[in-house]
Amino acid sequence: MILREFLYVDTDKVRAMLAQLDGGIAEELRETERKEKRTTLGPRVAGQYFQGSGNETNTHKSLGDTLFPMLEEALESESLLRDISTEASDPQQWSSGGLKSELPPGSLIRITATGSLFDTRYAASAFSAFGSVVMGLSDLDLAPTIKSTNQGKGRQGGNQGQQPKKKAADGPAALEDSIPDFPDIGGATGKMLRAFVRISKGVFAPGLHVNLTPATGVLITSRLQEGRQYLDSESDILFARYGTEQQEWTVVGSIGSYGTEETSLPDMNFHNSDGSINRGKFADAMNAQMRNLGRLGFIDLPQQPGFSLIPFAVYRSIPRSGAVAVSE
C-alpha cells in the first residue's frame, strides 16, 4: 500500500471526472440487513406463523478523503491513465518527439520525477527579508563585508537604507516594491534583487508552481490553483515546510499544451482586403506572438520540448522506515 502526502487535490475536477465514470459520486456506503419474526392469528386457521428477519444494520463511511485514490483506480481500470515516469526520464523520448506523438493535449498521465516548488511571491518575500537583515546589520556595524557604494556620505552605507520608490496610492503595489535599497554586499543590491523579481513575474506568473525536470533540458510545469483542498497555506509556510530544493513529486493530471516548435516570427497581417480587421486573423496573430514569447521564456507558457500539466493531484510518497532490529 502506498501512503501519500498530498500537497494539492483539485476536488472539483476529481468529482467531475468520477461522475462521468460512475454516473455519480458515492458520498456514503450504506449496508442494510433486516430480519423479522411475527406470529398472527386469523379466522381461516387456528394460528398463523410467519418468520422473516428482524435486525437492521447501517454502515456509514465517509469517502471524502478517498475521492482521488478512487479516481486513480477507476482511470487505470479503464486504461485512461498512463504512467510516463520511466519514459519521461529518457532523453531520447523527448528528442525524437515520441511522447508528443503518443500523448496529445488532454491525455491523462501520472508522472513521478524530481522537481521543485516556485512562487514569485515567495522570492519577493525572501529578498525583502534579506534586504531588511542587511540594513539591520549595517546599522549595528555588524556587517564588515558590506562595501560602501555611496562614498562621502558619513558612515559606511550612507543613506542606502531607504525604501524604493512606491507606487501611487491608488494603484496596487508591485511585488518588488517590498525590497528595500541596502548597501552593496557581495555584489547584491536592492536594485538587482528587484530586477530578479520583475523577471520572475514574467517567467512564472505569481502563484505556486510545481516544476518537474525528468530529463536534462526538459521542464514540465503545473500551476496549482488556490482554494483547492490541501493547498491552504500561504507561500511562506509552504516553502518553510517543503523548501526550495529538488525532491521527488508525483503529479496526476491532463496535458495542457506543449511548447511551440515555431522559430519564425508570426505574421501580423490581420486586415481584410477592404481594410477592416479580420478578428480571427487578429486573434491568431496575437496568440502567435505570445507563443513566440513563450518559446523565448519571457512569459508563463510551456517551453519546447516540455509541456504544461493541469494537475488533479500533487503528492509525494511517504517512505517506509528500514527494518528495526529486535533485541533478544
N, C-alpha and C positions, 0 to 999 in steps of 0.2 A: 504494500500500500504506500502510495506517495503522499506525504504531507506537504501542503503548500502554504507558504506565507504570502498572502495576496497583498500586492501594492495597490491594485486597481481592478475593479469589476464594473463594467457598464451593464447594470442590471436591466435597464430598459431594452438594450439590444438583445441581451440574453433571453429575456421574457418573450420578446417578439419572435426570435428565432425558434424558441421552444413551442410557441403557439402554432407556428407553421408546420413544425414536425409532428406534433402530437394532437393538434386540433384544440389545444387549450393547455393551461398550466395547472398542475395539481398543487394546491396550496396546503392540503392536508390529506392524510391517509386514514380512512375510517373502515374498521372491520366490525361487522355486527353478526353475532350469533344468538339465536333466540330459541329457547326451549319452553314448552308449556305442557302442563298436566292438568286435566279437568275431568270431573265426574258430573253427569247430569241425569236427571230423571224426566221421563216423558210418558205420555199416555199410551204410546204404541207398545212399549216394553216395560218390564218392571224396573229396569235400570239401564242406563247407557254409560259406557266408559270410553273416554277419549284421551289419548296420550299424544302430546306434541312436544314442544320444547318450552323452557321457561327461564332461560338465562340469557342476558344481553350484555355484551362486552363491546365497549367502544375504545378504539385506539386512535389517538390523535398525535400526529407527528408533524412538526413544523419543517417545511422544506426550504425556508428562505435562504439559509446559508449553503444549501447544496444545489442551487439552481445551475451554477456554472459547471460543476462536475457532471450534472445530468445532461447539459447541453453537449459537453465534450464527448461523452459516451454515445449520445444519440447521433452526433455528426459522424463519429468514427464508424458506427454500425451501418450508416447509410453511405459510407465511402465518400463523404463530403469534406472531410478534414484530412489534410495531408501534412505530415511532419517532414519538414525540409531541413532539419538541423544538420544532418550529415552532408547533404548536397550543398547547402549554403557555405559550408566550410571549405569546399573545393574550389580553388580559383578558376579551374578550367570551366566549371559550370557558368561562371559569370562572363569569362572572356568569349565563350562560344555562343552565349545567348540562350543556352539550354533552358534555364529556369524561366526566362521571359516567354519563350515559345510554349512551354508546357503549363505555365501558370499565368493566365491573362488577368487583368484587373478584375476584382470581385472574387477571386479564388480564396477559399478559406484555408488558412495554413496555421501550423504551430511551429515555432522556431525557438530553440534554446541556443543561446550564444553569449559571448562576453559582450558587455555593454556598460554604459554609464548613464546617469541622470544629468540633465542640464536644464537650467532655468535662468533666463536673463535677469529676472528679478533677484535671484539669489546672488548672482555675480555682482549686481549693483550694490546689494546689501553688504556683501563681503568686502568689496573695495571701499565702501563708505566706512566700514568698521576699521579697515586698515589705515585709512587716512586719519581717522579720529585717534587711533593709537599713536601714530607717528607724531601728530600735533601735540598729544599729551606728553610723550617722551621728550619732545623738543622743549616744551615749556618747563619741564623739570630738569633740563640739561642732562638727561639720561640717555641721549642718543648721540654718542660721539661720532658715529659713522655718517651722520647726516651732513651732506655737502651744501653749503650755502650757495644759492643761485641768485641771491639778491644782496650783493656787496654794498657796503656803505650805509646800511640802514639799522645800525645798532647791533644787537647781539645776533648770534647765528640764526639764520632762518628769516630774519626781518619780519615783515607782516604777511608772510605767505600762509598764515593760518586762517585766512579769510575764506568764507564760503563762496562758491562760484555764483555767477550771476543767475538770479532766479527768473522764472517765467512770470509773465504778468499775472496779477491776482485773479483775473477772470479766466485764466487758461490752466489746464492740468499741468502739474509739474512733471518733467521728464525724469526717467529713472536715473539718469546720470547726474541730475542736479543734487542728489544726496551726497555726492562725493566732494569733499572739500578740497581746496588747494592746500598743499603742505610742502615743506621743504624737500628738495631732491634727496632721495635715499636710494642708493644703489641704482640710480638712473630712472627710478619710478617717480612720476609726478601725478598730481591730481588731473592735469590735462590729459596725460597719456591714459590713465585709467578710465576717464570719462569717454575717451575715444574708443576704447575697447567695448564699453557698454553700448555705445551707439552702433558699432559694428554688430554686436550680439543681437540687438533688436531687429536687424535686418536678416541676419543669417538664421536665427532661431527666434521666431515671434515669441514675446513674453508668455510663459506658461511652462508646465513641466513636460519635458521630452524624455523619452527612453531611446537612446541611440545605440543600436546593436552593430557590432563590427565583426561579422562572422568570418571574413577573409580580408586580406590586405587590400586597401583601396575601395572597400565596399561599406556603405552606410545604409542601414535600414532604420528609418525614423518612425516613431509613434508619438503623437501628441496626445496627452491624456486630458480628457475633458473634465473640468472641475464640477463638483456637485455629485459625482458618482460615488458608489459605495467604496469604502476604504480610503479613497483619496480625500480625507477630511482634515488634513493637517496643512499648516502654512509651509511655504517652501523652506523657511529657515529650520523648521522642525524636521521636515523630511530629510534635508541634507545633513542635519546633525545626527540623524539615525542611520542613514544609508551611506553617507559620504559621497565623494566625487570619484573614487577610484573605479576601475573596471571590475566587474563581477559578473557572475552568470545569472542571466534573466531568461525567463520564458514568456513569450508573448503569443497569444492566440487571437486571431482576427482575420480581416479580409484585406487583400492587397488593394490599396487605393489607386496608385499610379506609379509608373516607372519614370526614372529620369529621362529627359529628352535626349535623343541622339542627334538632333538638329545642330549643325555647326554654323550655318549661314545666317545672316541677319534676316529677319522677317520682312516680307513685302508689305509696305504700308499704303498700298493703293487700294482705297476702300470707297472710291467715288463711282457713281453710275455715269453713263455716257452723257446724261443731261446735267451733270454737275452736282446732283444730290448725293447724299451719303447713303451708301448701302449698309444698313445696320448689321447684317450678317457678316459682311466682309470686315466691318469695323471691329466687331467683337473678336473675329478670328485673328485680326492683325494685333489687337491688344493682347490676346492670350499668347500669341507667338512671341511678342515682346517679353511677356512675363516668363515664358518657358526659357527664353534666352538668358534672362537674368538668373533664373534658377540654375541653368547649366553652369553659369559663372560662379554660383554660390552666393549671390548677392541677396536673394530673398529665400523665404522658407518654403522651398519646393524640393522634391527628391532630386538627387544628382545621379546621373548615369555612372555605373550600372545598377545602382541601388534603387529602392522603391520605398514608398510610404506605406505604412501598415495601420489600418484602422483597428484599434485594439478592442477586443471583447474583455480580455483579462490579461493582467500582467502579474506574474508571481515568480518567486524563487523557491526551489525545493529545500525542505528542511533536512539537512544531512543527519544520518544516524551516527550516534557515537560508537566508538570502537568497542569491541568485546571487553567486558570487565572481568579481570582475573578473580577467581573465587579462592579465597584463602582457606586452607584446611584447618 
